[in-house]
Amino acid sequence: MGKLILCCSPENDLYIVLGENGRTPVRYDCLNEAVNNASPGDGILVLSDSYPVPSLVVEPTLLEKIEEKDLKFYIEYPSVLPDIVLGEPRTVEWERLVVTSRFFEPELPRMSILNMHDCWFLPVEKRGSHLMLAKVAGYDKAVFGLPEDPYPVLFEYSSNIMISTSKLSQFKTGRYAPSEAWKQLWIKLLKWLTGEKYDLSWIPTVRTAFGRNEPLPEYIEKEAYRRSVEWFRKHVLFGVERSRGVIEGYQSNIDYEGHQLKRVLVRPDCLAEAAMVFAYDWRLTGNPRSRLIATKILDYVWSFQQSEENSPAYGLVNWMEGLPVFYGDDNARVILSTLSASSSLEEDRWDSSLALCLLANFRTTGPLGFRKNRIDLPELIRNGWEYYWKNPVTSYSPHYQAYLWACFLWGFLLTGYRGFFEKTVKAIRMTVEKYPDWRWTNGLTQELARMTLPLAFLIRVEDKPEYRTWINKIGGDLLSQQQPCGAIRELLGPDGNGEYPPPASNEQYGTTEAPVIQHNGDPACDLLYTSNFAFLGLHELASACGIIRFKHAEDQLAEFLCRIQVRSNNHPYLDGCWMRSFDYEKWEYWGSSSDTGWGAWSVESGWTNSWIASVFAMRLLKETLFSLKRSSEIRKSLHEAVDELLPQEASV
C-alpha cells in the first residue's frame, strides 16, 4: 500500500478531517515537491486552494513524471489540462451530483444523488464519468435517469489519474449532503489512491442539536424556545424607522462556502406569527424588550390592511408588501397570531382591525362555508363581495380553508354569532365526507395536519359523537404517519389530486412548488407545511378532547423537534432555527429540493419557526392557543364589524 500525499493548504477540509481522524497525511504546498518526494505506489491529491478561481496548470512533463514513478493522482479543478478543453467556470442552477458508474458500489449505487449545492465547476467535453452534475428528479435516486447533457465531474484521465472538474474536497465547508454518502465517496477515492481503507467522520458545520438517541437535558423545551427567540431577535428582526418587522427567512440555496442568503420579503403572516413568539417571551421572561418588539411588529402588520371603507376588500390583509392578493389561510394566521399575542400582551389596540379582517374573510366565504383559495384585488373589485357571499363554491383543500374555519369557530365562541358556526360546520362535514379524495397541495399529510386545528376548536363549541368520529378519523390517519422518533412522515395523496405533485420528469424539476419527497416511503418530514401545524393541532386536540394518544403524539413530536433544532457555530444566523425538510433516517436536513421558492434547506420565519416556538411556549405556560380571555373586549369590536360589513346579518 502506498502512502497518502496531499498538495493543498492546511485549511483544506479533507486535510483537516484526515487529521481529526488520526490519519494526518504528508502535505506539500508545491506540486513538484510532492511528486519529487513520492515513491512508487503512493497516492497524491492535488486539491484546489483558489476555488472557485481555477489556477492549477497541469503540464505534460508532470504527467510523464507521474507515469514514470507509477503514482496515483487525483487532480481537482485544474485550469489547464493537456488534451482536454475546460470551459469557463459556472455554477449550478438545479443540477445535483449523480453517481454514473459502478466505481462507488455497493455503498453508492448508480443513479444515487448527492448535493454540492451551489458549487462551481468547469464544463468539459462529454466522456465516461464516475460522477456527473445533472438536473434530475428524485429524492436520493435519479428516478428518470440522466438528461441528455449532464456535466462530467469525476472521470479517469488515464488508468492512474483521476480528474475532478469541481472541488469535491469542499464537502464540510460547502455543507455537501448527505453526509454519509460523502463519507463513502471519499473512502472509495482514498482506497483507489492508496489501496487502504480510511475511516472518516466529521462534525457538520450545520447540524442537529442532538442525535437520535442522545440523552436530552431536563429543561430542553425551555432551552429550545429560548434559542428560537434568540434566533428571531438576532437574525430575523429588522427596523423600519420606529416600527419592527421580520424577514421571511433564508433561501434554500447554499453557496460554495456554506452560506445562505436572506429572503427579505415582508409578509404580514410571517410578521404576525413572529410577534406572537415575542409576546410569549414577554409572558415567560418578563423581558420588556420582547413586549415592545411584539407591539411594534403588530402595529406594522395591520398597516397592510385594506382601509377604504367603500371597497369590497375593506378589512382584508394583503399577502405581502405592495401586493393586494388575499389568501384566506394567510389572513387566518394573521388573525390567530394577533388574537394570541393581544391576549399575552393584554392589549386591545388591534381589536377593531381583527374584527374587520375576520368579517371581511367571512363575507367573501360562500354559503357552503368554503372560500375561493385566492382572491386578487381587481377580481374582487370587479365582482363585489356579494358575489363570493352567494357563490356555492367548494374547495376540499384544508391547506387553504381549515385555519379560517378555526377563526370562525373562535369568533363564534367569542361573540355568539351563529353565522360563523353554521357555515363552518357544514364545510367541515362536507370535507370529512370527501376524505381522502382531497385536493392536496404539496402532500396529503399537511392537509391532515391543517384539519386538526378546526376540529379541536369544534369540540370546544359542541362535544358531539359525530365530531369525535371526525377527530378520530383525521387525527388517527395523521398519527399513522408518525415514526418512533416522533417525526411525521410526508405522504402524497391520490394521483391527479395534487396541486403541486412531485416532478414527473427531469425537465419539471425546479419549475414550480413541489413536495420534499418523490414517492411515498421517502423518509422525510416537512417542517414548512406539516410538522409545524401538526404540532399546533395535536396540542389543541389533546387539550380539547382529552384523548391520550394525541397527547403522547404531541410529546413525541416535541422531543423530535428539540433534537433537530439547528446548531451551528460557523453559521450563527441558522443557530436555533428549523429548516424545511428533515430526513429522519439519515438524521440530517435533506430532501428533494425541487420547490422553486422553498427548497429543502429553506428557513421560514413564519409558518415553520414561529409556530414551533409558540407551541413550545404554550407547553411551558400550560396553555393553548384557544382562549376566551379577552372575549368581552373583542365581542364589542366584532359586533360593530358585523353591523358595518354585514348589515343584513346583524342579529346575533
Summary of the structure (lengths in Angstrom):
residues: 652
radius of gyration: 27.9
end to end distance: 87.2
largest distance: 96.8
contacts: 2353
relative contact order: 0.11
helix: 42%
strand: 15%
